C-alpha cells in the first residue's frame, strides 16, 4: 500500500526552519529516520521510503506555499494514491504550540497552502496533521511571526512535537487515522 506524505513549506534558505516550514521539517525527519534521501523532481523534492511493507512517497513542494495543490495533485495522480492515503503536515496559528491535531477533513483555516490544495482537489476531505504554532505575536505582525524562526524557549517543544509527528505518520499508515487521532489529539507538549 502507498501513502503520499506532503510537508508544506517554502523553498529557500531564508524560510528554512521557520514556523511556516514545519511541514518540511517533519517530513524531512520522517525520511531521515527511515534512511531515505530527497531528490529534486517534478514540482517537489521527493523521497520514497519503505516501512514494514508500506511505501511512503514523501514530497516537499517547490511551488511555494500558495501553489501547493499543483504538486500534491501531480504526485497523488502519478503514484495512483487514494486521497484517504494522503497526509498533509502543516503549521497552524489557531492551535497552541502545546498541541498537534490530526483530522480526516477540515477547512483551510486561512492557510494559503491548504486553500490551494482544497481548490485543486475540489474538497477539504483529505487528512491533515496540524502543528500548532500558537499566535503569540503583536497585532499586525502575523507574517513576521509565521515566517520567523522558533524562539529558543520553543525549540525543546518543537523537537518533541516533530518526533511525535514522525510517529503519527507511522500510526496513520499502520493503525489508521481514527486510532492515530486518539493517540495524538489530546497530548499536551510543554516546555
C-alpha positions in Angstrom: 0.0 0.0 0.0 1.2 3.5 -0.9 0.9 6.7 1.1 1.6 10.3 0.0 3.1 12.4 2.8 3.1 16.1 2.0 5.1 18.6 4.0 4.0 22.2 3.4 6.6 25.0 3.4 8.5 27.4 1.1 11.8 26.6 -0.6 14.8 28.8 0.0 17.3 29.2 2.8 15.5 32.3 4.2 12.5 30.1 5.0 14.5 27.2 6.4 13.3 26.1 9.9 10.7 28.8 10.3 7.3 28.2 11.8 5.7 28.2 8.3 8.1 25.5 7.2 7.4 23.0 10.0 5.8 20.7 7.4 9.1 20.4 5.6 11.0 19.8 8.9 8.6 17.0 9.9 8.6 15.2 6.6 12.4 15.5 6.4 12.7 14.0 9.9 10.4 11.1 8.8 12.5 10.4 5.7 15.8 10.6 7.6 14.5 8.2 10.3 13.8 5.6 7.6 17.0 6.1 5.7 15.6 7.9 2.7 17.0 10.8 0.7 15.3 13.6 -1.1 15.9 14.4 -4.7 14.7 17.3 -6.8 11.8 16.1 -9.1 8.8 17.5 -10.8 7.2 20.3 -8.7 8.8 18.9 -5.5 11.7 17.4 -3.6 10.7 13.7 -3.3 11.8 10.7 -1.4 10.4 7.2 -1.3 10.8 5.1 1.8 9.6 1.7 2.7 8.5 0.8 6.2 7.2 -2.7 7.1 6.0 -3.3 3.5 4.3 0.0 3.1 5.6 2.6 0.6 5.7 6.3 1.6 6.0 8.9 -1.2 7.2 12.0 0.6 7.1 15.4 -1.1 8.2 18.9 -0.2 6.6 21.1 -2.9 8.9 23.5 -4.7 5.9 25.6 -5.9 5.8 27.9 -2.9 3.1 27.6 -0.3 0.2 29.2 -2.1 0.6 26.8 -5.1 1.0 23.6 -3.1 -2.1 22.0 -4.7 -0.3 21.6 -8.0 2.4 19.4 -6.6 0.0 17.5 -4.3 -2.3 16.5 -7.2 0.5 15.7 -9.6 2.1 13.2 -7.2 -1.2 11.8 -6.0 -2.2 11.1 -9.6 1.3 9.9 -10.7 1.6 7.4 -7.9 -2.1 6.5 -8.0 -2.7 7.1 -4.3 -6.2 7.4 -2.9 -6.9 10.8 -1.2 -7.5 9.0 2.1 -3.9 7.7 2.0 -2.5 11.2 1.8 -1.4 13.1 4.9 -0.5 16.8 4.7 1.6 18.3 7.5 1.1 22.0 8.1 1.6 24.8 10.6 -1.5 26.2 12.3 -1.8 29.6 14.1 -5.2 28.7 15.6 -3.7 25.9 17.6 -1.4 26.5 20.6 2.3 25.4 20.5 1.4 22.7 23.0 -0.9 20.8 20.6 -1.0 18.7 17.5 -4.3 18.0 15.7 -4.9 15.1 13.3 -8.2 15.1 11.3 -9.5 13.3 8.2 -11.1 16.5 6.8 -11.3 20.2 7.7 -11.2 23.7 6.3 -8.1 25.5 5.2 -8.4 27.8 8.3 -7.0 30.7 6.3 -3.8 28.8 5.4 -2.7 29.5 1.8 -1.2 26.1 1.2 -4.3 24.3 2.4 -6.5 26.6 0.5 -4.7 25.9 -2.8 -4.8 22.1 -2.2 -8.6 22.3 -1.4 -9.2 24.4 -4.6 -7.1 22.0 -6.7 -8.8 18.8 -5.3 -12.3 20.3 -5.1 -12.7 19.1 -1.5 -11.4 19.6 2.1 -11.8 15.9 2.8 -8.2 14.9 2.9 -6.2 14.1 6.1 -4.2 16.8 7.8 -1.8 16.9 10.7 -1.8 20.4 12.1 1.3 21.5 14.0 0.2 24.2 16.4 2.5 27.3 16.3 0.3 29.5 18.5 -0.4 33.1 17.9 1.9 34.9 20.3 2.6 38.0 18.2 1.7 41.7 18.3 -1.2 42.9 16.2 -0.2 43.4 12.6 2.9 41.1 12.9 1.4 37.8 11.8 3.6 37.4 8.6 6.8 38.1 10.5 5.8 35.6 13.2 4.8 32.9 10.8 7.9 33.4 8.7 10.2 33.8 11.7 12.4 31.2 13.4 11.4 29.5 16.6 12.3 31.2 19.8 15.0 29.5 21.9 12.4 28.6 24.6 10.1 27.0 22.0 12.8 24.7 20.5 12.5 21.8 23.0 8.8 21.6 22.5 9.2 21.8 18.7 11.7 18.9 18.8 9.3 16.8 20.9 6.4 17.5 18.5 8.5 16.7 15.4 9.3 13.3 16.9 5.6 12.8 17.8 4.6 13.8 14.2 7.0 11.2 12.8 5.4 8.6 15.0 1.9 9.9 14.0 2.7 9.4 10.2 3.6 5.8 11.0 0.5 5.3 13.1 -1.6 6.9 10.3 -0.4 4.2 7.9 -0.3 1.2 10.3 -3.2 1.6 12.6 -5.5 4.0 10.7 -6.4 7.6 11.2 -9.1 7.1 14.0 -6.6 5.3 16.3 -3.8 7.7 15.4 -6.1 10.6 16.3 -6.8 9.1 19.7 -3.1 8.8 20.4 -2.1 12.4 19.4 -5.0 14.9 19.6 -5.2 15.0 23.4 -1.5 15.3 24.1 -0.1 18.4 25.7 3.5 19.3 25.0 5.2 21.6 27.5 8.5 23.4 27.8 
